[in-house]
Amino acid sequence: MVNEAQEPDGATLGALFDAQTATALALRNSTVSQRREKLRRLSHAVLARRESWYAAFHADLGKPRIEVELTELLPVLDEASHAMGHLKRWMRLHRVGPTLTTLGTRARVQYQPRGRCLIIGPWNYPLNTVLAPLVSAVAAGNTAIIKPSEFTPHVNALLAEVVAEVFDPAEVTLVQGAAKTSERLLALPFDHIFFTGSPGVGKIVMAAAARHLTSVTLELGGKSPAIVDASADVEAAVRMLAWGKLTNAGQTCVAPDHVYVHRSVEARFVECWRRVVAERYGRNPPAVAHSADLGRMVTVRHAERVAGLIEDAVAKGATRLDGGEHNTEARYVAPTLLGNISGDARIESEEIFGPVLPLHVFDRVDDVVVRINAAPKPLALYLFARNPKFVTQLQTQTSSGSLGVNLCIQQYAHAKLPFGGVHHSGMGNSHGFYGFRAFSHERACLYNGPFNGLRLFFPPYSKGKNSLARRLVSLIART
């Protein structure tokens, strides 16, 4: 961990920021091949440390190797590969057709780098959530200062190696520190800030950005619900939900936070959950606790918070349907399924961010829609059903950053889909072209032509010009 005495002071951070000024201006002229080469070198540097990533993630999060591959390395390398393959098309001037009021002109959209960018990452996916946005920033031609979370020191050490190997500090540099470092960085007039973290800290970031009118992308979180309809394939739903909920010990922003299960399939759901957890992690509590396939909470404090949510819910009448064990000193919380949760339990209002799944039974889907719409808009909504009318109703009547039908989390990995939240769960999008666009200014370019009709309306004004203007307005009003 980084203590306050070790954190860089404002002058040091200001010097790093100022050192990127000239580079940011020069990068406006960078070519497709130059940007591709940086992304290629970044990919190679990441992959060259594969074994070291395994050790670092095990030390910081107890993460199994396959989860390092699928949730950390794969998203970054896929993001870089996708950007390299599409960068030429993204960077070219995009043609826009004329409107009735601009006949005789040519229109283009130019994607310009925003300039000096700040990327603040969280601890739950410390490689993925830092380097994936960096890929977009570099693809768009920006400089960047990266500030990872202080809770993953082993991963951060490798990240610092990668950044130093691939980039000149005047283009990309990594700064380690805790809250004070973030505060000092946010005081600088960056051209864009990309923040991944909690809604509470997102508000602080947005307030700091407002002082400089800096644009922001906020990738936040929230309580993402899952709904299992009576028509669902319950076995398949449980297998998917258990994977989405328990990967990275539940410390995933798009993990299903809680599940609504139709009363007619509740017993089947609980039975399947118990069986799936036993198959994957162990057939008794000691076996599960020693499973190498289940990650750990990032710190003792985080483990204590999640364990406290379980104990508070049980004290207020909740039923342990499965699991519930914990060893906070070992940063361990067992896969847990809770039922009969009281409305005043803390787990009902706090984002869980752990391997605990509260189960709510429903009879009418309309009641579920009301509950979802009464809560802050979630980052994701997951539907499990074989009834297309059910899916259409939920898709139409709810709002969320993303929607998964008979799957969960996988939408994050789709490079051609925008990833982001809405309102409480985030602002702006990332991944693929949407990430490139987040780090770009879309500049409107309009070119005059020899037949531009605007000259027909130049002063001095006459009855004929007034009549022509009226006809134009009436024509547009009818279209």
N, C-alpha and C positions, 0 to 999 in steps of 0.2 A: 504494500500500500504506500501511497505518497502522503507524507505529512505536510502541514502548511509551510514549515520552514524550507522544505525542498521544492516548493512550487516556484516557477519562474515569475519574476516581478513584472509589473506593467511595462517598464522600460525595455526589458528583454523581449517581451511579446510584441511591443510596438516596433522594435527594430526588425523582427522577423516579418512583420506585416509590411513595413516600408520597403524591405528588400525585395518584395514581390511586385512592387509597383511597375517597374520598367518591364519586367517579364510579362506581366498581364497585358501591357500594351503591345508588346512584340508578338504575343501569341495570337493576336487578332489576325495575323498574316500566316499562321501555321497551316500547313498543307494536310491533306488527307493522309499521305504516306508518313509524315512526321508524327501525327497523332496515333496512327496505327502502330508505329514502331514502339512508342511508349507503352501502349497497351499490351503489345506482345512481350516486351521486357518485363512488365509487371506480372503477367501470367506466368512467365518462366520463373521469376523469382519466388512467386508463391508456391508453385509446384515443386521447386527444388528443395523446399523445406518441409515436405510432406511428413516425414517421421518426426521432425521437431514440432510440428503443429499437434500431432497426436499427444506428445508428452505435455505440451503447454496446456492443451485443453483438458487433459486429464487432471493436471495440477489445479487449474482454476475452477473447473466445473464438473470434474469426474465424467466427462463426456466420452462415450464409446467411439472407437475409431470410425465405425460406419456413419455415425452421426456427424463426425467431423467432415467426412467425405461429402455426404449428401446435403448437409445444412450449412456448411461453411465454405469448403473449397468449390463444390459444384456451382453454387449460385454466382460466385465471383468470376470463375473461369467462363461460365456460360454467358454472363453479362459482357465480359470482355470480347469473347468470340462473336457474339451477336453484334456488338458495336463495330468491331472491325469489318464485319461482313456488310454492314449497312451504312457505314459512315459516309461514303462518297455520296449516296443519295440524300442523306440527312443534311449534309453541308451545302449542297447546291442551292441556288436560288429557286424557290418554289413558285411556279407560275400560278397566277390567280386570274380568272376571267373577269371581264369588265361588267359593270352594272349599267342600267339605263342612264344613270347620272354621270357615268365616267366613260361613255363611248368615245373612242378615239384615243384612249390612253392604253398603256401597258402596265400591269401590276405584278409585283413580285414580293415574296416574303423572304427576308434575309435572316439567317440565324447567326447572331453575333454572340461571342462569349460575354458572360456577365462581368467577368473580371476576377477580383480577389474573393475567394469563397472560403467559408468556414464549414467544416464537417464535424459535428459532435456526435459521437457514437455511444451506444449503451453497452452493458456488460453481458447481456444474454446471448448475443451472437456477435462477439467482438471483432471477428474477421469479416464476416459477411456484411454487417451493417456499416462498416467503415470503408472497405474497399469497393463494394458495389457502387455506392454513390461517387467514390473517387473515379471509378471507370467513367461514369457519366460526365463528371466535371472535366476530366482530361479529354474525353471525346469531344466535348463542346469547346475546348480551347482555353480553359481557365487555369489559374493558379489555385492552390488550396493549402490551408493550414488544417491539420487533423488533430482533434482532441478525443482520444478514446477514454473509456471509463477507467477509473483507478482500481476497480474491483477485479480486473483480470491482468495482473502484472506480468505473468508468464507469456500470455498471448501478445501483450503490448510490446514486450521486448523484441519479439520476432517481427511484429508490424514495423517497429522502428528500423530494424535491419533492412526489411524489404524496401521501405520508402527511401532510406539513405542510399541503397544500392541502385535504385532505378532513377531517382530524381535529384536534380540540383535543389538545394533548400530554397533558392529563389523562385522555384516553381511549385514544389510540394514539400512540406515539412510536417513532422509529427511532434506534437507537444504533449508531454505527460504531466498530469497534475490532477487535483481534485476540484471541488466546487469553486475555490478561489480562482483557479486558473480559468475555468469557464467564465466566471464573472468578468475577469480582466479581458479575456478575448472578446466577449460580447460588448464591451465598451468601445471596441474598434469599429470603424466605418466600413465593414465588409460590403461587397456588392451583392452577395447572396449567402444565406445561412441554410444549411441542411441539417436538421436536428432529428434524431431518433431517440425516443424516450417516453416518459410518462406525460399525460395531459397536464399535470400540475407544473412540471418543469417547462413544458411547451409554452405555457402562458408566460413564464419568466423570459424565455427566449424571444417570444413575439413582442413583449413589452420593450425589451432591450433593442430589438431590431427597429422598432417604431421610432426610436430616438434619431436614427439615421435614415429612416425611410428605406431600410434594407428589405429586399424581398426574402421570403422564407419558404422552405418546404418543411412541413412538420409531419413526421411519421410517428404517430402516437399509439394509443392502444384502446383500452376500454373492455367492457364485459361482453365479449362476442358470444351470442347464443347459438345453440344448435337445437333443431326441432326434429323429432322422430315421429313421423305420421303413422297412423294405423296401417297404411298401405306399404310401409317400408320393408325392405329386406333387413330384419333386425340383426341377424348375424353379421351381415356385411357392414351395417351401420356401426355396430359396436366395435368391430375390428378397425374400422377407419377412425372412429372417435377416440379409441384407446391409443392408437398411434399418434394422432394429432395432439391429444391431451398430455401424453406421457413423454414424448420426445423432448429432450433437453430438460427433463424433470418438470415439464409444464411451464418453463420460463420462455414462452413464445408469445409475441404480441398478437398473433393471429390464431392462437390456440383457442379451441372452444372453451369458454369460461364456465358455462352451465348448460344443461340440456333439458328441454321440455319433451316428455315422452307421453304419447297417447296412452290413456289408462288401459286400453285393451292389450297393449304389448308391454306394459311395465314389468310384469314378472319375467317375461322372456328376456327383456333387456338386462335386468339385474343378473339373471342366471348366466347369460352370455358374457357379461362384463367379468364376473368372477372367474369364469372358465378361461377367457382370453388372458387376463392378468396372470393367472396361474401358469398357463402355457408359456407365456413370454418371459416371466420374471421369477417364478418359483411357486411351489405348491403350499408353502407355509410362510408365516411372517419372517422367520430367520433367513430362509432361502431368498426371499425377495430383498431383504435388507442387504444381503451380500451379492446380489446380482450385479455382474459387470455390465449389464445392458441397460441399467437405469442410472441416469445422471444424478448429480447432487445439486443442492441449492448453492448459490454462489458464495454466501457467507453464513456464519452462524446466526447473525441478526436476521437475515432473510428467512432462514429455516424457522427461527423462533416466531416470526410474523405469521407464516403459513400454518405452523402448528397451532398458534394461537387462534387462527380462524376456525380450525377444526374444533378445538376445545370450546370456543365460544358458541359455535353452532350446536354442539352436543349439549352443552349446559342449558341451552334454550329450547331443547326438545328434539333436535335432529337425531336421526338414526344412522348409525354406521352400517351401511349396506355391504361395504367391503373396505378393508384396510383401516387406516386411522392411526397406525403406529408411527412413531417418529423418534429420532435421536438427533436433537438439534446440535449437539457438540460435534457430531459426525456430519452435519449438514444434510441429514437424511430425513425425508418425509415419504412415507409409503404411498403407492397409488391408492387413492381413497375415493369411494363413492358414498355420497351422503343423500339421505332422503328426509322428507318431512321437515324441511327447513323453515324456521320461523321468519316472519317478515322483518323482525328487528335484529336478526343475526348480522354480524359485521360482514359475513361472507356474501350477503345479499347486496351490499353496496360497494364493497372494495373489490378492485380487480385482484384475482387470486394469485396469478403468476406462480403457480405451483401445481403439483400432480393431484389436485383435488377437484372432483367433479360433482357439483350439486345437481340432484335430479328433481325436477318438478313434474308432476303429473297433470295432464290436461284432458278435458273432455271435448271442448269446442275450440277450434283453431282461432276463432274470432277473439277469444279471451287472450290467447297468446299474442296476437297482433296488437291488441290494446296495451299489453305489458311492454312489448318491445318498443312501441312508439312513445310510451310514457318515459322511457329511459333515454339517457344520452345515446346518440347514434353510434353504433359499434363499428369497429374496424372490419369485422367480417360477420356474415350470417351463414349458417350451414343448415341445409334442408336435406332430410333423408325421407324419400317417398318414391312410390312408383305411380302415384296419381298425378297426372300432369295438371289437373285443375288446382290441386293443392299448391304445387310449385308456382303456377301462374299467380295465384292469389297472394302468396307471400312475396313474390318478386315485385308485384305491383303495389302492394299496400305497406311495404316497409322500406326503410332506407339504411344502407350500410356502405362501408368503403368498398367491400367486395362481397360476392355471393358464391358459395360453393354448393353444388347439388350432388348429393351422394358421394361427397368427398370433403376433405378439409385440408387446409394449409397449402395444398398443391397449387392453388391459384397464384401464390407468391412466386412460384418458379417459372411462370409463363412470361417469357421475355417480350411477347407482343401484346400483353395486356397491361394497362396502367395499374400500378399498385399505390394505394393511398387511402386515407380515411376521409371522413366527412364530418365537419363541425368538431365535436368533442374528440373524435378519433384521429383527426389530422387535417392537413391542408396541403393541396398540391399532390402531384403524382411522381413516381419514379419508375425505373426499369425501362430498358430499351429506348425507343424513341422518346418516350415520355420522360425518362431521366435526362436524356440529351436536351429536351426542350426545357426542363426545369432549370438547367444550368445555362440556358441561352436567353437572349433577348430577341423576341420576334419583331424585327424591324420592318415596317411597312414601306415599300419603295414604289412610287408611282412615276412613270415616265411619260412625258408629253409626246403626242404624235401629231402628224400634219392635219388630221381631221378631227381634232378635239372640238367638240361642240360647245365648250364653255365660252368661247369667244362670242357666241351669239347673244350672250347676256351681259356683255360689258357695257358700262355707261357710255354715252348718255342713254338713259332709259326712255323707252317710247311705248306707245300703246301696243305696237306690234310685239315688242319684246315681253311686255307684261302678259299679253295674250298667250304667247308661246310658253312662258313660265307656268301659267295656269294650266295649259293643256298638259305639260309635262307632269305636274303634280297630280292632276286628275288621272292621267294614264297610269302612274305608279300606284295610286290609290286603288285602282281597279284590278291590279295584278295580284 
